[in-house]
Amino acid sequence: MALTPTPITAAIAGLFAGIVMPLIWPRLGDETLNWVFAFLLVIALPMHVLVVGFNQPRDPAGKGGVDAALIKRVAVWLATAVAAVALMKIVAP
């Protein structure tokens, strides 16, 4: 399955992380392994698949340039995650 990361998929990943992580946070306890798995499954994996993608060239500009599309997707991901956390705080105090 070829999934091309876009700002929409980045927003979906941010929304998922922003909603799910605050819900499971109190249930993780003091076990470090629980925190590692939660971070990997809720934040790192969706971010890698939906924001970064699998088939991204290492240097798309060929001159050490900046990948503007990746920066835009990361910004969308972060903004959506922060907005989702804020909305969760308002809706379910």
Backbone as CSV, one residue per row, in Angstrom:
resi,resn,N_x,N_y,N_z,CA_x,CA_y,CA_z,C_x,C_y,C_z
1,MET,0.838,-1.165,0.000,0.000,0.000,0.000,0.891,1.239,0.000
2,ALA,0.764,2.039,-1.023,1.540,3.270,-1.118,0.709,4.416,-0.547
3,LEU,1.213,5.013,0.503,0.523,6.127,1.134,1.420,7.344,1.038
4,THR,0.958,8.347,0.333,1.735,9.570,0.167,1.338,10.550,1.259
5,PRO,2.295,11.016,2.045,1.961,11.962,3.100,1.562,13.316,2.517
6,THR,0.508,13.869,3.066,-0.004,15.183,2.672,-0.317,15.968,3.937
7,PRO,-0.617,17.254,3.815,-1.040,17.992,5.007,-2.306,17.411,5.663
8,ILE,-3.182,16.812,4.866,-4.389,16.193,5.427,-4.026,14.969,6.267
9,THR,-3.140,14.114,5.770,-2.731,12.945,6.555,-1.950,13.376,7.790
10,ALA,-1.197,14.467,7.672,-0.479,14.994,8.840,-1.465,15.489,9.891
11,ALA,-2.544,16.123,9.443,-3.569,16.592,10.376,-4.263,15.412,11.054
12,ILE,-4.491,14.338,10.316,-5.103,13.139,10.897,-4.192,12.552,11.972
13,ALA,-2.890,12.490,11.709,-1.937,11.969,12.696,-1.904,12.863,13.933
14,GLY,-1.929,14.171,13.735,-1.939,15.094,14.869,-3.213,14.987,15.680
15,LEU,-4.339,14.844,14.998,-5.619,14.692,15.681,-5.636,13.408,16.501
16,PHE,-5.134,12.328,15.920,-5.073,11.050,16.637,-4.203,11.168,17.894
17,ALA,-3.009,11.720,17.742,-2.105,11.850,18.888,-2.675,12.791,19.943
18,GLY,-3.279,13.894,19.495,-3.817,14.874,20.432,-5.029,14.396,21.204
19,ILE,-5.769,13.446,20.647,-6.940,12.913,21.345,-6.584,11.688,22.185
20,VAL,-5.819,10.776,21.614,-5.556,9.505,22.295,-4.564,9.644,23.446
21,MET,-3.503,10.402,23.264,-2.478,10.478,24.319,-3.023,11.048,25.633
22,PRO,-3.798,12.141,25.624,-4.346,12.590,26.919,-5.298,11.583,27.561
23,LEU,-5.976,10.770,26.750,-6.881,9.775,27.314,-6.139,8.628,27.988
24,ILE,-5.010,8.199,27.411,-4.289,7.065,28.008,-3.233,7.499,29.023
25,TRP,-2.902,8.783,29.052,-1.851,9.293,29.944,-2.048,8.855,31.394
26,PRO,-3.232,9.044,31.998,-3.389,8.660,33.410,-3.312,7.151,33.648
27,ARG,-3.503,6.359,32.621,-3.520,4.906,32.773,-2.148,4.256,32.578
28,LEU,-1.141,5.019,32.235,0.168,4.435,31.930,0.957,4.047,33.175
29,GLY,0.710,4.703,34.281,1.378,4.339,35.524,2.855,4.695,35.530
30,ASP,3.616,3.972,36.351,5.038,4.246,36.524,5.929,3.315,35.713
31,GLU,5.350,2.388,35.002,6.128,1.427,34.223,6.680,2.094,32.969
32,THR,7.995,2.156,32.865,8.656,2.828,31.746,8.311,2.189,30.409
33,LEU,8.195,0.879,30.380,7.884,0.183,29.139,6.513,0.589,28.597
34,ASN,5.557,0.842,29.488,4.247,1.319,29.055,4.365,2.672,28.353
35,TRP,5.184,3.542,28.883,5.379,4.868,28.289,6.042,4.759,26.924
36,VAL,7.024,3.872,26.814,7.721,3.696,25.535,6.756,3.179,24.477
37,PHE,5.978,2.143,24.809,5.023,1.595,23.848,3.946,2.612,23.482
38,ALA,3.470,3.360,24.460,2.455,4.375,24.182,3.005,5.436,23.238
39,PHE,4.216,5.891,23.495,4.827,6.896,22.624,5.003,6.345,21.212
40,LEU,5.496,5.117,21.104,5.716,4.528,19.787,4.415,4.341,19.012
41,LEU,3.393,3.808,19.665,2.151,3.490,18.968,1.255,4.696,18.724
42,VAL,1.283,5.670,19.607,0.366,6.804,19.494,1.003,7.995,18.793
43,ILE,2.298,8.187,18.958,2.930,9.375,18.390,3.898,9.025,17.260
44,ALA,4.881,8.193,17.517,5.954,7.972,16.545,5.498,7.236,15.284
45,LEU,4.767,6.153,15.426,4.355,5.382,14.254,3.403,6.165,13.344
46,PRO,2.306,6.746,13.873,1.443,7.534,12.982,2.172,8.728,12.367
47,MET,3.073,9.351,13.135,3.803,10.494,12.599,4.702,10.065,11.456
48,HIS,5.374,8.941,11.623,6.276,8.483,10.574,5.498,8.101,9.312
49,VAL,4.403,7.387,9.475,3.630,6.921,8.321,2.898,8.068,7.638
50,LEU,2.212,8.911,8.403,1.322,9.918,7.824,1.953,11.284,7.605
51,VAL,3.094,11.547,8.220,3.739,12.857,8.056,5.024,12.734,7.240
52,VAL,5.909,11.830,7.619,7.193,11.692,6.940,7.069,10.810,5.703
53,GLY,6.415,9.671,5.835,6.265,8.746,4.724,7.428,7.777,4.657
54,PHE,7.290,6.763,3.824,8.309,5.729,3.723,9.261,5.937,2.560
55,ASN,8.806,6.490,1.486,9.614,6.593,0.273,10.115,8.005,0.014
56,GLN,10.417,8.728,1.039,10.908,10.088,0.879,12.401,10.065,0.561
57,PRO,12.832,10.817,-0.461,14.270,10.891,-0.742,15.001,11.598,0.388
58,ARG,16.230,11.207,0.595,17.002,11.776,1.691,17.282,13.266,1.480
59,ASP,17.565,13.668,0.262,17.837,15.075,-0.045,17.096,15.436,-1.334
60,PRO,15.830,15.860,-1.205,15.037,16.088,-2.406,15.557,17.222,-3.288
61,ALA,16.193,18.201,-2.715,16.697,19.321,-3.507,18.006,18.958,-4.205
62,GLY,18.733,17.995,-3.672,19.989,17.569,-4.273,21.166,18.453,-3.915
63,LYS,20.929,19.500,-3.141,22.012,20.433,-2.796,22.079,20.702,-1.294
64,GLY,21.510,19.818,-0.529,21.495,20.072,0.908,20.396,21.042,1.288
65,GLY,19.395,21.164,0.443,18.301,22.106,0.672,17.303,21.598,1.697
66,VAL,16.334,22.424,1.986,15.310,22.125,2.965,14.083,21.579,2.243
67,ASP,13.484,20.546,2.788,12.255,19.993,2.235,11.082,20.788,2.804
68,ALA,10.636,21.784,2.060,9.584,22.690,2.526,8.275,21.950,2.757
69,ALA,7.966,20.952,1.938,6.724,20.202,2.104,6.735,19.419,3.416
70,LEU,7.889,18.844,3.767,7.996,18.112,5.030,7.838,19.060,6.210
71,ILE,8.453,20.210,6.147,8.328,21.191,7.232,6.875,21.630,7.387
72,LYS,6.187,21.814,6.272,4.774,22.201,6.321,3.943,21.086,6.960
73,ARG,4.206,19.825,6.584,3.454,18.708,7.166,3.724,18.578,8.661
74,VAL,4.958,18.769,9.083,5.283,18.701,10.518,4.586,19.827,11.270
75,ALA,4.550,21.023,10.687,3.856,22.153,11.326,2.361,21.880,11.446
76,VAL,1.774,21.308,10.404,0.346,20.963,10.450,0.103,19.906,11.518
77,TRP,0.982,18.908,11.586,0.852,17.845,12.590,0.901,18.418,14.004
78,LEU,1.894,19.265,14.272,2.032,19.854,15.606,0.851,20.754,15.951
79,ALA,0.443,21.599,15.010,-0.674,22.517,15.270,-1.960,21.742,15.535
80,THR,-2.204,20.703,14.769,-3.415,19.907,14.972,-3.370,19.172,16.304
81,ALA,-2.217,18.642,16.664,-2.095,17.945,17.947,-2.327,18.899,19.114
82,VAL,-1.751,20.081,19.053,-1.944,21.068,20.126,-3.405,21.502,20.201
83,ALA,-4.025,21.721,19.050,-5.437,22.108,19.027,-6.319,21.000,19.588
84,ALA,-6.004,19.739,19.275,-6.789,18.622,19.784,-6.639,18.478,21.305
85,VAL,-5.425,18.679,21.804,-5.218,18.619,23.256,-5.986,19.752,23.938
86,ALA,-5.940,20.953,23.369,-6.680,22.081,23.941,-8.181,21.815,23.922
87,LEU,-8.665,21.261,22.834,-10.090,20.938,22.735,-10.477,19.862,23.732
88,MET,-9.617,18.882,23.929,-9.889,17.839,24.932,-9.950,18.419,26.339
89,LYS,-9.101,19.407,26.613,-9.121,20.066,27.932,-10.438,20.807,28.147
90,ILE,-10.948,21.436,27.081,-12.191,22.206,27.182,-13.398,21.273,27.295
91,VAL,-13.429,20.242,26.457,-14.591,19.357,26.397,-14.672,18.436,27.599
92,ALA,-13.564,17.820,27.966,-13.575,16.856,29.078,-12.594,17.305,30.154
93,PRO,-13.010,18.220,31.019,-12.087,18.729,32.048,-11.777,17.739,33.093
